[in-house]
């Protein structure tokens, strides 16, 4: 399995690359790498510029690291597609602004046993308003997700928060290629890609453990 970490966002609130902000003594991205290490033989970091490459180098604790440039920020799915030429096996994808203290053993086993093309991590929440910061799953006969749902959408969503943690086969790149720019954001959104994956080949996986997506300084203060 190959690890993929998209972290080419602007991170205006932090004044530097978000993946490099210090959390408990080390850059955020090193926490992500450590989470991936038991499962991967190589990690691909998608960056904008060379800030991360200069800070981390091409090897971390004997795990080789390859860097891919996303010169034009056109969304997470677009960033992941940049890896197409160098990925020919299953992937674990973790967004570069996530702190998660659980493990992926059960998720990996589910991914391998179910033989789906795409598996995405979720957590059950008591307050559906938390889903507004991420993405959610509609109550429907087939699986469909929505990015940053509005208040009016919440009654129609399962009580599960979509996490920035995924496992996929290389056919994911074909689904991304079919994904059109989002009408609202103009970017190639990963949640739109999820909705393209055939429903018998796409599934959600419940993850346990503390999780936080660091979007704001308030989020950062909770974990630093």
Residue, then its C-alpha position, 0 to 999 in steps of 0.5 A: x500500500x502507498x500513502x498519499x498526503x494532499x497538503x497543497x492548500x493555502x492555509x491563510x489563517x496560519x501564515x505558513x504551510x499548515x502541514x508544518x505547524x508544530x503539534x506536540x513538538x513536531x510538524x503536523x505532517x509527521x503525525x500523519x506519516x507515523x499513522x501511515x507507517x505500519x501500512x505503507x512502503x512509500x509516501x507521496x506528499x502533494x505540495x504547492x512549492x517546496x516548503x514541506x520537502x525542505x523541512x521533511x526530506x526524502x526519507x522519514x524513519x526509513x520510509x521513502x517520501x516522494x513529492x508531487x507538485x500541484x502548481x494550480x490549486x484546483x481541489x483535493x481530487x485534482x491534487x490526488x490525480x497528480x499522483x497517477x503516473x507513480x501509483x499502481x497499487x492500493x492507497x491510503x489517503x489522509x488529508x494534510x490537516x488532520x490529527x487522528x489518534x486511532x489506527x487503521x487496522x480494522x479499516x484496512x481489513x474491511x477494505x481488503x475483504x469487501x473488495x470495494x474500490x473506495x472506502x472512506x472513514x466516518x465517525x458517529x456524532x451526537x451533534x449533526x452541526x459538526x458535519x457542516x465543517x466536513x461532509x455527510x451522507x444522505x438518507x437515500x437508497x444509494x450512497x451519496x455524500x454532500x460537501x459542507x452541508x447547509x443547516x437545511x440539509x442536516x435533517x436528511x443526513x445520517x449522524x456521521x461526520x465524513x473524515x479526510x481518511x480514505x483507502x482506494x484502488x488505483x481505479x480511483x484516478x479514473x473516477x477523478x478524471x470523470x469528476x467535473x469542477x464543482x459549480x459552487x467552488x469551481x474546484x474538482x471536489x473529492x466528495x464529487x468523486x465519491x459520488x461517481x464511484x459505483x455504489x456497490x464499489x464504495x463504502x463508509x467505514x466507522x473509525x474510533x479514536x480522537x479526530x480533529x480537522x485543523x481548519x482554524x486557530x481554535x482547532x489548533x489550540x485544542x491539540x497543540 
